[in-house]
Each structure stands twice: as C-alpha cells, then as structure tokens.
Amino acid sequence: MYTLRFDMRAPAFGGDPAELYAAVPDMCAWGETHGCLAAVLCEHHGSDDGYLPSPLLVASAIASRTERLALTLILILPFYDAVRLAEDIAVLDIVSRGRASYIMALGYRPEEYEMFGLGLGDRGRLADEKLGMLRRLLAGETVVQDGRRIKVTPQPLTPGGPGMMWGGGSVAAARRAGRYGLGMLANGHVEGMREAYESACRKHGHEPGPAFFPDRNTPSVTFVADDVDRAWSELGEYLLHDVRTYAAWNPGNETSAGFSHVSTIDELRETGKSHVIITVEQAISWVRAGKVLTLSPLCGGVPPEVAWPYLKRVGEVVLPEAARPVAAESA
C-alpha cells in the first residue's frame, strides 16, 4: 500500500520540468495497476524551483490516464475565486468520475499572499467566505450575492459535491474544520487540536469526521532501495533541497511533519525523520503492519530515469512479497 505525492519542484540541478510533468501521468497509470492507493497533488506559488501552482490541471492529466486511482488535491483556498473554483471542481469530478477529493488550506507564505494582492492577516476571513460559497455551489444551490444570481453548471457527478477536508497545523484550523463539518488533516500534532476539532463539530451540529494528526516524525517522503548507501548518494541532494526549502518556509516550526531542520545530506540521513530511504525488508514489514508508504518519486526534482526504479521496486517487489503468507515458526 502506498501513495504517490507530487509537488513538481525542479531546481536547476534537477530533472527537466517538461520531463518531470510528463512522468506524472505515466507513474500514476503504472501505479494504478501496481497497488497505489492515491495520487496527492500539492500547491505553492512563486517558488524559485517551480513548485506546482496548479494541481487541478495536473489532476486532469492524471484522470485522463487512469480509471480507479483516487486523486487528492491540496488547494490554498484564499487564492481562488470561489465561483470559478466550483466550476473547475465540478468538471474534474465529471472527468475523473468522482475520484478527486480536496484538502483546503490557508497557506502560510507572505510572499504568496503578496503575489495575489492579498493580506496574510485576511486569510481566515477569505477562507470562510469562499468555503461557504464553494460548498453551496457544489451542492447545487443557486446563490444570490450582491444582486448576482450564481449557479454552477454542469453539476458535479458526486451528489453534494466531492469529498472535502480542511488542512492545517493549528487549533484554529481544527476549529474551522469542525465548524464546517469537514474532516481534518493536520500537518502536525499540536496539543489540543483533536479536542478542538471534535468540540467544534458537535457545537455546530456535526458528527466528527475522519481526522488525522500525524506525529512530527511521520515520514512524508519515502524511497525504497536495494542499497541504501548508494541510494543516498544518488538521491541525497534532491531530498536535501526539498527538506531545506520547506524548513526555510517554516522557521522555528517544531511541530509540523514533512520537513527537518538539517543542513547536510549526512545530517538528514542520520537525524531527519521526514525524508527516509529504507530497505526492501523494512518496506515489506511496514506494509505487513498495515501502514502506507508515502512515496514522492520526483522529490526535489529527481529525474524520472532515476526515480522509476525506486517506484517499480515498491510495486513489483515489496507489495507482492508483503502479500505472501508469512511462514509459521516451527514449534
């Protein structure tokens, strides 16, 4: 069991962006027939390394090449016009036959808010306004606002609209998820988040939905190797770029999963918990324990020709072996 995460970073020393983007639907089509549960697409803007700014477009490309693979899109809601976003979500829901779901988030980089001409301090208000409108439109309502009559056509294939969760790393984010009756996907485990989420759900007449509060040490990027030393030599600079960029965007953050405060490849290997390279045997044990491998095959701009063997090792070696009955120990 594994997921494929793509954020499309392409630093100057990494793979060619056109080749990286072309590899995504290929990898998802292959993964669909080799045990992949879902493709996860992330969003950021104005990053020097070209971080994916348009998950909806990439999701459409994946949907056209797959039939069953679930698609999860992480969107920074304040940056969107709610009406246009509802239309795009509805069309993707039809194109994918209901396979796309969404994790809405506020975002946190001042540079991105400046790029869109918005104030970082207004992000909560913007999210509330847009989330309410978005959900009503996807549910088929005709909304009248400021004298405008707004109705989204075509309607989503999924009754009531696609699945939606709220993402974030604060108690306030947990309360927002609960207020709207959404599931909660935290990017860390801040004390009190789960209690705040469940309390807000019930206060606003909702039963708590699925909620995930990962530990700081939960790996966000996993590679499986035959030779771990050789893999670190081959992949280390890409993983370090990814982890250092996230850390630079989150100074002083000691709670969120997904990055480590390190400065060298050796330090990342020895002390980092967010980006890991494990053996085939470790991966088999992980899967047999019912855990999901979080693969990010193009992490930090890993060229596709380098990434493919690591991906195929999971689908062609790890999963078949993990599915074999474990021999009983002799008495």
NORPE-V515312 format. One record per backbone hydrogen bond with DSSP energy under -1.0 kcal/mol. NH is the residue of the N-H (numbers start at 1). CO is the residue of the C=O. If there is no record, write none. Layout:
[[NH & CO] [NH & CO]]
This chain:
[[3 & 293] [4 & 38] [5 & 295] [6 & 40] [10 & 49] [14 & 11] [15 & 301] [20 & 16] [21 & 17] [22 & 18] [23 & 19] [27 & 23] [28 & 24] [29 & 25] [30 & 26] [31 & 27] [32 & 28] [34 & 31] [36 & 31] [37 & 2] [39 & 70] [40 & 4] [41 & 72] [42 & 6] [44 & 52] [50 & 47] [52 & 7] [58 & 54] [59 & 55] [60 & 56] [61 & 57] [62 & 58] [63 & 59] [64 & 60] [65 & 62] [70 & 37] [71 & 99] [72 & 39] [73 & 101] [74 & 41] [75 & 103] [77 & 75] [77 & 105] [79 & 76] [80 & 77] [85 & 81] [86 & 82] [87 & 83] [88 & 84] [89 & 85] [90 & 86] [91 & 87] [92 & 88] [93 & 89] [94 & 90] [95 & 91] [96 & 92] [98 & 93] [101 & 71] [102 & 163] [103 & 73] [104 & 165] [105 & 75] [113 & 109] [114 & 110] [115 & 111] [116 & 112] [117 & 114] [118 & 113] [122 & 119] [123 & 120] [126 & 122] [127 & 123] [128 & 124] [129 & 125] [130 & 126] [131 & 127] [132 & 128] [133 & 129] [134 & 130] [135 & 131] [136 & 132] [137 & 133] [138 & 134] [139 & 135] [140 & 137] [141 & 136] [143 & 150] [145 & 148] [148 & 145] [150 & 143] [161 & 158] [165 & 102] [166 & 183] [167 & 104] [168 & 185] [174 & 170] [175 & 171] [176 & 172] [177 & 173] [178 & 174] [179 & 175] [180 & 176] [182 & 177] [184 & 210] [185 & 166] [186 & 212] [187 & 168] [193 & 190] [196 & 192] [197 & 193] [198 & 194] [199 & 195] [200 & 196] [201 & 197] [202 & 198] [203 & 199] [204 & 200] [205 & 202] [206 & 201] [212 & 184] [218 & 215] [220 & 274] [221 & 274] [222 & 294] [223 & 276] [225 & 278] [231 & 227] [232 & 228] [233 & 229] [234 & 230] [235 & 231] [236 & 232] [239 & 235] [240 & 236] [241 & 237] [242 & 238] [243 & 239] [244 & 240] [245 & 241] [246 & 242] [247 & 243] [248 & 244] [249 & 245] [253 & 250] [257 & 187] [262 & 260] [268 & 264] [269 & 265] [270 & 266] [271 & 267] [272 & 268] [276 & 221] [278 & 223] [283 & 279] [284 & 280] [285 & 281] [286 & 282] [287 & 283] [288 & 284] [289 & 285] [290 & 287] [291 & 286] [293 & 1] [295 & 3] [295 & 293] [299 & 296] [301 & 298] [302 & 299] [306 & 303] [307 & 303] [308 & 304] [311 & 307] [312 & 308] [313 & 309] [315 & 311] [316 & 312] [317 & 313] [318 & 313] [319 & 314] [321 & 317] [322 & 318] [323 & 319] [324 & 321]]
